[in-house]
Amino acid sequence: MDYRKTDLEHMWHPYTDIQTLEQTDFPVIQSAEGVRLRDTQGKEYLDGISSWWCVNLGHSHPHIVESVVRQAAKLQHSITGGMSHTGVIRLSKMLLNIAPAGLNRVYYASDGASSVEAAVRMAIQYWWNLGLPEKKNIISLEGAYHGDTLGAVGLGFLPKFHKPIQHVVNRSLQAPAPHCFHCPYADNCSLQCFRGMEELLRENADTTAAVIVEPVCQGAAGIRIYPPEYVAKLRKLCTELNILLVADEIAVGFGRTGAMFASDLAEIQPDLMVVGKSLTGGYLPMSAVVATDEVYDSFRQDNGRDRTFYHGHTFSGNPLAAAAAIAALEVFENDNILEHSRVSAELMKNAFMKFGGIPGVHRSTSLGYMSALEISDQAGGRNTAAVVAASALEMGLFIRPLGAVVYLWPPLITQKSDMEEMLGIFGNCLKHSLEDGMC
Ligand SMILES: Cc1ncc(COP(=O)(O)O)c(C=O)c1O
């Protein structure tokens, strides 16, 4: 089969400009192992973004693969409404063992956006359950991204993407974001940027159900890493004002920040924590809302008053996905992933500090296992970040820029030699693209 031709005849790709795709000789991936993707031509690519930020433990990990294969022969689907199955019970226990203290209930959804929807509905209904239906609004951060269903789009509205549907989107209030790349107080950070959030929360406390944030890094906005202390301040204020705090750890959960969860880095306990992507090692779609007993218990019948959470998904807690997630969590613990990932993370951080000195690179930032640069928009009349990505792909490194931000977000299991290879290609392509628009 001519895969590329058939793809262009029949596929509809997410977040992809059709014209650009048709003019691109994009790879068609056939298999992958560890940090390497292999296309139908046999060409290999280092996976610089963990295949959309989820394959934290690398591709084809034998333990995860075996676990899914074993499960596939035993139980493929089992309803979780009013019933349960062994896999999802084991997984819940394992997840709660590593989740921030205070979280004791797991609700399963399918992908990131569906778990964000569930968390927002839980937060709104929580206050309704308590007889405070006026606390119904959600506050998010400017530049937030929480997924692409209509409710989630309302939390992270971006005119560039959402203009055609803006008339049907219920937009949340947004607080100014802690944008460290463009901080007016950069030399003397005492979190002055928190003031905007504080004012908004104080003004709207009576009508606000929850604040949702991507703790310590607004990923899709351009890997905007910000201080954990901001999240700690937010936790404190939410408690003071009786507002729930939802930590969207879909991108940063499971080791990306150097801690298991970004909430751990900030030393906070969210009321609701949302996880997805790497929960299954990125192998199968599964997401979850992890909640406190306080939130959960408010959904019990109250003197005959029905407070059930009427919300669910066919694949909630799917046994195959649960088997992948159990195996992924086992790999995390048995292989001591957090500890071992520090060596390559340090290499990446040091290299990005050096890249920060290349003319045309405006800013460099790193945290845990993610490093990003903001670079000049244009070089030789072309979008520089796109040129860097195209030339890196040519050289065998797959990355995907965000506006003028180029970054690495590789699997946490990337060995020193693979990391050096990634950084070598990344640095060369960056330098050459900024110098003359070509690698
Ligand atoms: C912070 C955050 N929340 C939610 C989502 C949506 O997840 P999904 O694409 O699985 O729906 C993403 C996806 O990138 C994300 O980064």
The ligand as an SDF file (V2000), in Angstrom:
LIG
                    3D

 16 16  0  0  0  0  0  0  0  0999 V2000
   -2.7160   20.1360   30.5140 C   0  0  0  0  0  0  0  0  0  0  0  0
   -3.5720   19.3770   29.5450 C   0  0  0  0  0  0  0  0  0  0  0  0
   -4.8520   19.1330   29.8420 N   0  0  0  0  0  0  0  0  0  0  0  0
   -5.6540   18.4430   29.0240 C   0  0  0  0  0  0  0  0  0  0  0  0
   -5.1930   17.9610   27.8220 C   0  0  0  0  0  0  0  0  0  0  0  0
   -6.1120   17.2020   26.9060 C   0  0  0  0  0  0  0  0  0  0  0  0
   -5.7750   15.8630   26.8650 O   0  0  0  0  0  0  0  0  0  0  0  0
   -6.2880   14.9300   25.6730 P   0  0  0  0  0  0  0  0  0  0  0  0
   -5.5670   15.3930   24.4550 O   0  0  0  0  0  0  0  0  0  0  0  0
   -5.9170   13.5530   26.0810 O   0  0  0  0  0  0  0  0  0  0  0  0
   -7.7530   15.1330   25.5760 O   0  0  0  0  0  0  0  0  0  0  0  0
   -3.8640   18.1940   27.4610 C   0  0  0  0  0  0  0  0  0  0  0  0
   -3.3360   17.7070   26.1900 C   0  0  0  0  0  0  0  0  0  0  0  0
   -2.2680   18.0610   25.7480 O   0  0  0  0  0  0  0  0  0  0  0  0
   -3.0340   18.9360   28.3360 C   0  0  0  0  0  0  0  0  0  0  0  0
   -1.7520   19.2050   28.0290 O   0  0  0  0  0  0  0  0  0  0  0  0
  1  2  1  0
  2  3  1  0
  2 15  2  0
  3  4  2  0
  4  5  1  0
  5  6  1  0
  5 12  2  0
  6  7  1  0
  7  8  1  0
  8  9  2  0
  8 10  1  0
  8 11  1  0
 12 13  1  0
 12 15  1  0
 13 14  2  0
 15 16  1  0
M  END
$$$$
